[in-house]
Amino acid sequence: MNDSHSTLPRKDLFEIPEGLIYLDGNSLGPLPKTVPARVNAMLQAEWGHHLIRGWNLAGWMEQPLSVANRVARLIGAADNTLVLGDTLSIKVYQALSAALTLRPERKVILTDSGNFPSDLYMAQGLIRQLGAGHELRVVDPENVAQEITTDIAAVLLTQVDYRTGRLHDMPELSKRAADANAVMIWDLAHSAGALPVEVEESGCEFAVGCTYKYLNGGPGAPAFIYVRPDVVSEIDPALAGWLGHEAPFAFEPDYRPATSIERFRVGTPPVIQIAALDEALTLWDDVDLHELRKVSVSLCEQFIEEVEARVPQLKLVSPRDALRRGSQVSFAFGEGYAAMQALIERGVIGDFRAPDVMRFGFTPLYIDGADVSRAVVILEEVISQNLWEDPKYKAVGRVT
Ligand SMILES: *Cc1c(COP(=O)(O)O)cnc(C)c1O
């Protein structure tokens, strides 16, 4: 991984406080150094100077599509098949509501128990709202393949389990869904920017994801939705906002969806956030995702090996096989919350997921093998000396 062609890591491009080991880029990516100047320029020159003329002069209205094209290249999708906007929960709702209208005769949404709660909640809310007898069928992740049967309307899966890092076989499960004539929706929240993804090749109808995790777009950065080009025209969007209209500025009283992927836009785009994201995405221009994946696997392997050798009190909950794991490693520990707080105070930032999971994300753009070793040494100190027992580590914040 240190060969002369390697473009990784590129720590100097990120604003990371001196001495901090940041193993939480899977939850909120760090700030790329060039983002503040770009956002400031956008604020001063575009918003400040152009005012409302910015929509045309600075191209604000096109950016949900043009910047989405930069994301498309990172997940194996063609230009103009993705659009940015809203949050991931909203994009899940859009994809799922559309999927159900594509299979009106079927009533089952299949998902797995490792899915992120918001995805499950959005499905539950949609089912209640429709009141048409749909069922959310939640199965064990290991059983998803065999559960994709011909009564399934839509398969809604997050490729990388947020808690354990377990990685679903996207090509294989997409094929199963296609064989059962079920609509396939992939949530790529923990995949985009973490590993090579081939959305178009998978044949799935929908893919959604967020840009504030591995793509470093910043807190509140817009989500994305991919829709397979041949199904776009079959969908009458549930969230029929004016910017998804074929002619928003005709101000017609009735909704008429845009002919392109833009029918999945809803309202005014978050222009300041998109400026930050666009700038953050320049970091990816010459990143080889296959190289990134190789380094990510090697960092995760190193972490597992060193933790198991030095901190046997922790139990691995991620798949041991690197091919079945995303770019994060999780360990269970009864006092995981307090232990994580003690670790954070010592400069190693990971996070905690109930009930007992200590989660560590490995992002080759700014983490290297020396960081991994140092993190394990500090983790060993926290656990072997019971440093987590200090009551101050047990106060639970609003965000864990
Ligand atoms: C992070 C994440 C979300 C978050 O959704 P927001 O609406 O952006 O807050 C949703 N689903 C999955 C699978 C996630 O990992």
PDBQT file of the ligand as one rigid body, heavy atoms in Angstrom, charges set to zero:
ROOT
HETATM    1  C1  LIG A 501     -26.948   7.626   8.116  1.00  0.00    +0.000 C 
HETATM    2  C2  LIG A 501     -28.119   6.868   7.631  1.00  0.00    +0.000 A 
HETATM    3  C3  LIG A 501     -29.379   7.486   7.482  1.00  0.00    +0.000 A 
HETATM    4  C4  LIG A 501     -29.585   8.905   7.907  1.00  0.00    +0.000 C 
HETATM    5  O1  LIG A 501     -30.660   9.510   7.273  1.00  0.00    +0.000 OA
HETATM    6  P1  LIG A 501     -30.820  11.096   7.273  1.00  0.00    +0.000 P 
HETATM    7  O2  LIG A 501     -32.189  11.321   6.794  1.00  0.00    +0.000 OA
HETATM    8  O3  LIG A 501     -29.749  11.633   6.360  1.00  0.00    +0.000 OA
HETATM    9  O4  LIG A 501     -30.611  11.574   8.658  1.00  0.00    +0.000 OA
HETATM   10  C5  LIG A 501     -30.409   6.740   6.935  1.00  0.00    +0.000 A 
HETATM   11  N1  LIG A 501     -30.239   5.454   6.571  1.00  0.00    +0.000 NA
HETATM   12  C6  LIG A 501     -29.044   4.822   6.726  1.00  0.00    +0.000 A 
HETATM   13  C7  LIG A 501     -28.895   3.394   6.300  1.00  0.00    +0.000 C 
HETATM   14  C8  LIG A 501     -27.960   5.506   7.277  1.00  0.00    +0.000 A 
HETATM   15  O5  LIG A 501     -26.801   4.892   7.460  1.00  0.00    +0.000 OA
ENDROOT
TORSDOF 0
